[in-house]
Amino acid sequence: MGHKQMCERFLTLPFGIVLLVFLGDNTHENSHSLQSTITMTISSELGDEYMLDRIEYFPLFPRFTADKEVNHEWCRNQYLTGDLSRKASDEVFCCISQLRGSVLLN
């Protein structure tokens, strides 16, 4: 899946389990193909009882901790407050993700 970052923990919300997929600057990724890969992997590795209710894609990078781990609390809070959706549709944040992706590749 390249350098895309995914929150490794699922969000358990009153309406089900949501997986947040951070695409970084790789917005041309085929979401249908990616979704198929994700659901097949979960089914084969964990079983169908862990199947997701929803997968949300964001053309952003997640925040990381000082230990270079995905900051799951930040991901959760940004999602629940609607900030991830807002940032994903904001041209400035999308440009920042493209810039960050360029830096990461070098």
C-alpha positions as a LaTeX table, in Angstrom:
\begin{tabular}{lrrr}
\hline
Residue & $x$ (\AA) & $y$ (\AA) & $z$ (\AA) \\
\hline
Met1 & 0.00 & 0.00 & 0.00 \\
Gly2 & 2.94 & 2.37 & $-0.42$ \\
His3 & 3.57 & 5.07 & 2.13 \\
Lys4 & $-0.08$ & 5.56 & 3.00 \\
Gln5 & $-0.68$ & 5.60 & 6.70 \\
Met6 & $-3.63$ & 3.96 & 8.40 \\
Cys7 & $-4.74$ & 4.25 & 11.96 \\
Glu8 & $-4.13$ & 0.74 & 13.22 \\
Arg9 & $-6.97$ & 0.81 & 15.71 \\
Phe10 & $-10.55$ & 0.77 & 14.65 \\
Leu11 & $-12.88$ & 3.44 & 15.96 \\
Thr12 & $-15.83$ & 1.87 & 17.73 \\
Leu13 & $-18.67$ & 4.33 & 17.56 \\
Pro14 & $-22.36$ & 4.01 & 18.42 \\
Phe15 & $-23.06$ & 3.37 & 14.74 \\
Gly16 & $-20.35$ & 0.78 & 14.18 \\
Ile17 & $-16.69$ & 0.30 & 13.40 \\
Val18 & $-14.98$ & 2.87 & 11.16 \\
Leu19 & $-11.48$ & 2.53 & 9.73 \\
Leu20 & $-9.75$ & 5.80 & 8.89 \\
Val21 & $-7.43$ & 5.53 & 5.88 \\
Phe22 & $-4.97$ & 8.35 & 5.41 \\
Leu23 & $-3.92$ & 8.47 & 1.78 \\
Gly24 & $-1.36$ & 11.23 & 2.25 \\
Asp25 & $-0.66$ & 12.79 & $-1.11$ \\
Asn26 & $-1.61$ & 9.58 & $-2.97$ \\
Thr27 & $-5.13$ & 10.71 & $-3.83$ \\
His28 & $-5.16$ & 8.88 & $-7.17$ \\
Glu29 & $-5.38$ & 5.54 & $-5.34$ \\
Asn30 & $-8.32$ & 3.45 & $-6.56$ \\
Ser31 & $-10.53$ & 3.45 & $-3.46$ \\
His32 & $-12.57$ & 0.46 & $-4.69$ \\
Ser33 & $-9.44$ & $-1.65$ & $-5.11$ \\
Leu34 & $-8.08$ & $-0.46$ & $-1.78$ \\
Gln35 & $-11.37$ & $-1.20$ & $-0.03$ \\
Ser36 & $-11.39$ & $-4.72$ & $-1.49$ \\
Thr37 & $-7.85$ & $-5.30$ & $-0.24$ \\
Ile38 & $-8.71$ & $-4.01$ & 3.23 \\
Thr39 & $-11.88$ & $-6.10$ & 3.60 \\
Met40 & $-10.21$ & $-9.26$ & 2.27 \\
Thr41 & $-7.28$ & $-8.80$ & 4.67 \\
Ile42 & $-9.53$ & $-8.25$ & 7.69 \\
Ser43 & $-11.66$ & $-11.24$ & 6.74 \\
Ser44 & $-8.69$ & $-13.59$ & 6.28 \\
Glu45 & $-6.58$ & $-12.33$ & 9.20 \\
Leu46 & $-9.24$ & $-11.61$ & 11.83 \\
Gly47 & $-12.48$ & $-13.17$ & 10.60 \\
Asp48 & $-15.77$ & $-11.81$ & 9.37 \\
Glu49 & $-16.91$ & $-10.89$ & 12.89 \\
Tyr50 & $-14.42$ & $-7.99$ & 12.72 \\
Met51 & $-15.69$ & $-6.67$ & 9.40 \\
Leu52 & $-15.96$ & $-2.90$ & 9.21 \\
Asp53 & $-19.15$ & $-0.93$ & 9.03 \\
Arg54 & $-17.46$ & 1.88 & 7.13 \\
Ile55 & $-14.12$ & 2.93 & 5.67 \\
Glu56 & $-13.35$ & 6.64 & 5.47 \\
Tyr57 & $-10.58$ & 7.92 & 3.16 \\
Phe58 & $-8.72$ & 11.18 & 3.72 \\
Pro59 & $-6.14$ & 12.82 & 1.40 \\
Leu60 & $-4.13$ & 13.78 & 4.47 \\
Phe61 & $-1.39$ & 12.42 & 6.68 \\
Pro62 & $-2.16$ & 11.47 & 10.28 \\
Arg63 & $-0.35$ & 13.08 & 13.17 \\
Phe64 & 2.47 & 11.07 & 14.71 \\
Thr65 & 3.74 & 10.81 & 18.27 \\
Ala66 & 7.34 & 11.50 & 19.30 \\
Asp67 & 7.92 & 7.73 & 18.92 \\
Lys68 & 6.85 & 7.98 & 15.26 \\
Glu69 & 3.66 & 6.02 & 15.91 \\
Val70 & 0.27 & 7.12 & 14.60 \\
Asn71 & $-1.40$ & 9.31 & 17.21 \\
His72 & $-4.67$ & 7.39 & 17.53 \\
Glu73 & $-6.20$ & 9.88 & 19.96 \\
Trp74 & $-5.61$ & 12.72 & 17.46 \\
Cys75 & $-7.17$ & 10.63 & 14.67 \\
Arg76 & $-10.21$ & 9.83 & 16.79 \\
Asn77 & $-10.77$ & 13.41 & 17.94 \\
Gln78 & $-10.27$ & 14.90 & 14.48 \\
Tyr79 & $-12.77$ & 12.41 & 13.04 \\
Leu80 & $-15.40$ & 12.80 & 15.74 \\
Thr81 & $-15.33$ & 16.60 & 15.58 \\
Gly82 & $-15.57$ & 16.62 & 11.77 \\
Asp83 & $-12.17$ & 18.27 & 11.42 \\
Leu84 & $-10.81$ & 15.50 & 9.18 \\
Ser85 & $-13.65$ & 15.99 & 6.70 \\
Arg86 & $-13.21$ & 19.74 & 6.81 \\
Lys87 & $-9.45$ & 19.53 & 6.27 \\
Ala88 & $-9.86$ & 16.97 & 3.46 \\
Ser89 & $-11.98$ & 19.45 & 1.52 \\
Asp90 & $-9.74$ & 22.44 & 2.25 \\
Glu91 & $-7.28$ & 23.25 & $-0.54$ \\
Val92 & $-4.65$ & 24.51 & 1.91 \\
Phe93 & $-4.56$ & 21.23 & 3.84 \\
Cys94 & $-4.47$ & 19.23 & 0.61 \\
Cys95 & $-1.49$ & 21.30 & $-0.60$ \\
Ile96 & 0.26 & 20.73 & 2.73 \\
Ser97 & $-0.25$ & 16.97 & 2.30 \\
Gln98 & 1.22 & 17.12 & $-1.20$ \\
Leu99 & 4.22 & 19.04 & 0.13 \\
Arg100 & 4.66 & 16.60 & 3.00 \\
Gly101 & 4.48 & 13.69 & 0.56 \\
Ser102 & 7.17 & 15.25 & $-1.61$ \\
Val103 & 9.44 & 15.69 & 1.41 \\
Leu104 & 8.85 & 12.11 & 2.58 \\
Leu105 & 9.81 & 10.69 & $-0.80$ \\
Asn106 & 13.16 & 12.46 & $-0.78$ \\
\hline
\end{tabular}
